[in-house]
């Protein structure tokens, strides 16, 4: 008794501690928030780059995928879904219950009986139980319905694992594109700063010279105003590159999982060459995109999850059959057998739940059709994105070629001016400096256009759901598409027949509508002609019926 009492008190204390620990007030949350704020700030501040060499694009992408916090969150969500899958799989196990009942009475559990008829004997008090009884029962129960539901839940959890993996893949693809975009912003601005550092000093010096020339009456006030405005506007543009560089550095470091400041240096040699990106036919790219995009995989997986929900609903329409076996033991001295086995089978069916399950089945079936339509809509949207991204790539290349052509013209003009001035040309130093600043501006514009060309290329890859495009990967994807077309030949043929029938119906309806319009126009024309003839006849009859006017007397 004493040991049982101590066990009971221990369990009661554990439950009380758990209940007390689960209560938190607003002040507790405020303290947790302050502690987390300090901890997160310090953790972010001490995450720094440990390299003194310029960072390449590939190293930035790899570092971002390795350190980005959102990527880590997606990976943890995949692990969570795997644990849920394991939990659902364990739900297929039968129930095994172990019960132990201990009772102790202060007196004997006896009872007497009373006769109901006139004859017969009446017995005195009797007992069939001891004062202290310990009853042990081990029960094993297997439910067919619970097993089926647990099986379908396990398959749904496996699908959710795949779904979260596709989301993680798409998150990495989007992260890669964001890193590329920030990287080329940093590279272009970094080189622009190198080109404009000395020019900014020249702008400030020339502004002071213009002020002195205007003060000494060597140039007119109007020219001084124009020259000052030109140099000030150029200085504003050049200063803007410094601000954009800092913003791009903060963005790139944040994407890479480091403290958001401007302390980063990238390899800008990628801007020294102009790549010639090669892509397959636009139709092939559209098919590759709708084959590779993770969002379409997500829709297909969600469709299968809803199909499993339909099967679970069908399963719930059947009776619940339970099979059980248990073993019991009692220390009651009055029992003839103190240990025994029991086997049983139990079936239960709730008829009033059947209409609800039928309605649920219809709802989930409609949801399956909705996912099919959503998949088709997303495929069309992805194809549109591919065409837009491809057009953007071509436009970016054309814009770069134009900016490069403008820079070449400005640079040739600058070299000619410098050569002419070296042999005694008439241009002033202010005009030469202005031409030099304008040439530098066109050079920076061409660098920015080249970076946008790279970004357009990676945007197209991101839209297609790929990391790179080469001949081998393209051939493999095309072969996979051909195999899929072979497997779906029957459905494709049915779709073509249905499309042909729709076209035929549309042409028939259009022809009937055209004939109806023609008949209506002809009837209207006949009615107008008839009305015109009737009007002419009525006018003639009216004219003939009126008497002629009498002649006037002289």
Secondary structure, DSSP 8 states (H G I E B T S, - for coil): -HHHHHHHHHHHHHHHHHHHHT---HHHHHHHHHHHHHHHHHHHHT------S-B-HHHHHHHHHHH-HHHHHHHHHHHHHHHHHHHHHHTTS-EEEEEEEEEE-SS--EE----SSSSS-----EE-S-SEEEEEEEEEEEEHHHHHHHHHHHHHHHHHHHHHHHHHHHHHHHHHHHHHHHHHHHHHHHHHHHHHHHHHHHHHHHHHHHHHHHHTTSS-HHHHHHHHHHHHHHHHHHHHHHHHHHHHHHHHHHHTTS-SSS---B-GGGGGS--------HHHHHHHHHHH-HHHHHHHHHHHHHHHHHHHHHHHTS-EEEEEEEEEEE--TT-S-SEEEEEEEEEE--GGGHHHHHHHHHHHHHHHHHHHHHHHHHHHHHHHHHHHHHHHHHHHHHHHHHHHHHHHHHHHHHHHHHHHHHTT-S--HHHHHHHHHHHHHHHHHHHHHHHHHHHHHHHHHHHHT-S---HHHHHHHHHHHHHHHHHTHHHHHHHHHHHHHHHHHHHHHHHHHHHHHHHHHHHHHHHHHHHHHHHHHHHHHHHHHS--------
